[in-house]
């Protein structure tokens, strides 16, 4: 891919200069992606186990309509 102002020869030289870093950059990217995926998966697994059974929900009074929002 040629950028504005660069010749094909300059592009070839830049690709050759970047070649030694390609494997390390890909490995670093895959490592970061794996870490983020692991943290996300663990978080979803941990939250899915929560059943919120210890939280009590107050009952709606008999005269109140559940569809109307309560005045705050």
Residue, then its C-alpha position, 0 to 999 in steps of 0.5 A: x500500500x503506497x502512502x502519499x509522497x512515498x515511492x514503491x522503493x521506500x515502501x519496500x525498504x520500510x517493509x523490510x525494516x519492520x519485518x523483524x518486529x512482525x512476529x513479536x507484534x502479533x504475539x503481543x497482540x494475541x497475548x493482550x487479546x487473550x488476557x482481555x477475553x479471559x477477564x471478560x469470560x471470568x467476569x461473565x461467569x462470576x456474575x451469572x452465578x449471582x442469584x440476588x436471593x439476599x435482596x428483598x423486594x418490597x411488595x406493591x401496596x394494594x391501592x397502588x397501580x404498578x404501571x404508574x411511576x411513583x412520585x419521587 
